[in-house]
Amino acid sequence: MDRENILNEITNFYLNSRDFNGISIEDLYKKSSLSEDKFKEEITALINNRKIDLIYEGDIPNPHIKPFPAPTTEKQIEKLHQFQIDKHIKQSESSAETFGEGDFKIRFVQGIGCCVYPAPDHLKNKVDWKKYVSRPFTLRLAMGEWQLRPYFFELGILAIYRNDPRYTYWTDDITGSISYVEEKLLNPSDQIFIEHFGFGFGDGGIRAVAVLLTDLAKLTPEHQQIWKAKMLGGYYKYRLHPEFRRSTLGDFYEKESIFSAFLKELEVIKEMSEKISGISLINKTFEYDEKPENFGFLILPTLREYELFCHTLDRMMSDNLNREFFKDKIVESDLSAGETMKKIDNQLIRKLEIWINKTVRFSDHGPKDEMFKIFRDIRGLRSKPAHSHFKNEWNLRFYEDQKKLIKQTYTAIRTLRLILANHKLAKLVEVPEWLFKGEIRTF
C-alpha cells in the first residue's frame, strides 16, 4: 500500500465510522503490508505534510475519538518512534484474554493506544459538504474539528425545551441536560437528546449556553438548524464557566452553584430544627436534581421571568415555613403592643422572628435583622404582580437584578442556619464542608 492508499484508508475509515473515529495504528499497519520502518516513514511524511494526525492514549483517555486538537507534529512523530508496532502486535496477540463460551467468545487484545485521523487541512478538500447541508454541526465534525469543542448560543434557546413538557429539562446552573419524554408525543425530527450542556460568559459577564460539538452533531437536522440560528459569533469573545470546563474533563466541581447551596441550606435547617424541637421548621426540601421550576439563573431577561423567580423564592422561604413548628412555642406575653395571637396566626415570618428573639441571645442584632428584612422584601416582591398591569418587558437589567436578589436571599437563608447552629442540639447535624467553607459560585 503506497502513501496515497494509506491516506485514503484513514480518510474513509474516519468518514464512514459511527462517531468520526480514528483507525488504530495497529490495524492501519496490518492493512498497509509494509515493513515497520517503511510504514513509519510514510506516516511521518503524512504528518509533516499535514495530511494526518496521531492521537495518543497518554494525552486523552480514549484515542478512538478526538476530543481536543491534536498534539504538535513534533510530539506526534516523537511518540511514533518510541514504540515497536510489530513487537507489540505479537506480544498482545499471545497474551490476549478470551471470555465467554461457544459462539459468544470475546477476545481482548491490548492496543498500543494510538489512533490515526485525517487532518482538517486534508479533509477540507475531501468532504462532500452537500451530504451535510442540513446538519451544520455534523459537517464540522466531518471536517475534522475536535469533539469537545464548545459552541456558544443565546440563552433563550433553552426556553424551547424548558417550557415544553414533552421534554425533560434539567440544570444545576453549571451543567444540564435535555431529553424527550416519550416518542409518541413528538415527531421523530423533535426527538432530541443533549447529554451535556453548560454555560459561558461574554462581554460584561452576560451568560450564554455552551454545548459541545459532539452533542450538537447528534441532534436531528431540524434541531441543528434551530441551534445554528441562535449561535453566537466570535468564539474568542466567550469563556466557559470554570465548573463546566472541569466537568467536561471528567473532574468534580470545585464550587457549587449558589442555587444548589440554597437547597442544601434548606436541608440543613430542616435537620437542625428537628434536632432542636422534634419538628421541622421547613415544610419541604428539594433533591439536588429536582429543584423547583423557575429557581435558577434567568434564561430570558423579561419581567415575567423575573416575577416568576420572585414568586418561587417566596414559596421556598416564607411559604415554606411550617406553622406546626410554632405551636405552643409562642404565647401572648411574647407579642409586641397591638399584636394578638389571632392577628399573627398567618404571619409566619413574624412568628419566626418572635421565636428566635426569645430563644437566642445576640451580641449583634444586625445580621438577624437584615435576614428578616430580606424575608419581608421577598414577600413584597411576590405581591407586586397582583397589582401590576401584566405587561411583559424585555430588559437586560433583569439579569443583574436577579443576581443581586439571589445573593441577598442566600445570605438570609445561611444566616438562619447559622442562628440555629448556635443551639447545642443542632451541633449534632453535619454541615457539608463545601457549604461550611462557602465554596460557592455566585455566577
PyMOL commands that set and color helices and strands:
alter all, ss='L'
color gray80, all
select helices_A, chain A and resi 3-16+25-32+36-48+73-80+85-94+120-123+129-132+136-142+155-162+183-185+188-190+203-205+213-216+221-229+235-237+242-248+258-277+303-316+323-326+332-334+348-359+366-387+397-421+424-428+433-437
alter helices_A, ss='H'
color red, helices_A
select strands_A, chain A and resi 23-24+52-56+97-99+106-108+114-118+150-153+167-171+175-180+193-201+207-212+239-240+256-257+440-441
alter strands_A, ss='S'
color yellow, strands_A
deselect
rebuild
show_as cartoon
